[in-house]
Amino acid sequence: MPRRIRSLISTLVIVFVFWLIWSRLHIVIWVQMPWWGLLLLAIGIYLVIDYGIDQVFGRRRR
């Protein structure tokens, strides 16, 4: 599968997951975290989801 299609699929999945979380979020939770910690957390979540999508839709190694 071409890289652009994999990137598009991973972006759509991440947007869908965040939309599901946002639509069901009714309680605001304040956490003492610096801005760079939140940025690292968001990047980590993106990498985990991207790796999972790559394992599902990536080339099968034989």
Residue pairs with C-beta under 8 A, 6 or more apart in sequence:
1 57
1 58
1 59
6 53
6 54
6 57
6 58
9 53
9 57
10 49
10 50
10 53
10 54
13 49
13 53
14 46
14 49
14 50
17 49
33 41
